[in-house]
């Protein structure tokens, strides 16, 4: 079974929010999941990730998609489970 770490879309129309989940590669985007690892909210620049579980699933052969890979990289850089994206200068 091919396992992926990817985003599951939640939230209202024009107000996206995503959950970081482990799912079978054949499952639909918003379908059945194996485990929830955290969330990612691009509008409020907020994210939370269970880094220990993410590393476990990667060691078991799960493939993170590019966006999740970046979130994992930021979490490792900050060294904590809760991360917040830096504010964008306007």
N, C-alpha and C positions, 0 to 999 in steps of 0.2 A: 504494500500500500504506500503510495507517494503522499507525503505529508508536507504541507506548506504553512508558513506563518504569514498571515496576510491581514488586511483590513476588512472589517465587516461594517457596512454603512448603517448608521442609525441617525436619528434626528429628523427634523422636518425639511420640507422642500426649501431650497436656498439657505439652509442652515445645517450643513453637514457636520456630523460627529462620527467618529469611527471607533470601533473596538478592535484591539489587536488580538487575534485569535489564532489558534492552531486548528487546522481543518484538513480533511482529505482533499487532495487536489481535484478530485472529480466532483466534489460538492459545490453547490451554487454559492455565489458570493455571500449572500445573506442567509444561507442555509445552515445545515447542521454543523456544529463545531465540536471539537474534542475538548478544548480548554480555552478559557478566556485568560489573557495575559495582562490586559490593561486597556487604556483608551488613548485616543489622539483627537484633540479638538483644534483644528487649524484656525478657526475664527477667533478663539480666545487665547490662542497660542499656549495651550496647556496639554500636557501629556503625562501619562503614568505607565510604567512598565515593570512587571515582575522580572527583573533581569536574571535571577537565579533559574526560574522556570524556562525562560527563553534560551539560556545557555544549555539547559538540559535537553530541550527539544532539538536544538541545533546539533548537539552531540549524538542524538539518536537518528540524525539524518534529515531533519526537517529543513526545508529551503525557505528562507525569508525573502519576500519580494523587495524590490529596491527601496521603497518608502520605509518599510519596517527595518530594513538593514540600516538606514540612516538614523532612525529612532534608537536602535540598539547602540549604534556608535556614539550618539549623544549621551545616552544613559551611562555607558562605560566611561566616557570622558568626565562626566560630572561625578561618577562614583557613587550614585545613589539610585534608589528605585523610583523616586519621583523627580521628574525633570520638567523644566519650563523653558520653552524656546525663548531666545533673546528677543527683546522688543525691536520692531522694525522702525527705523527713523523715518519720519515723514517730512 
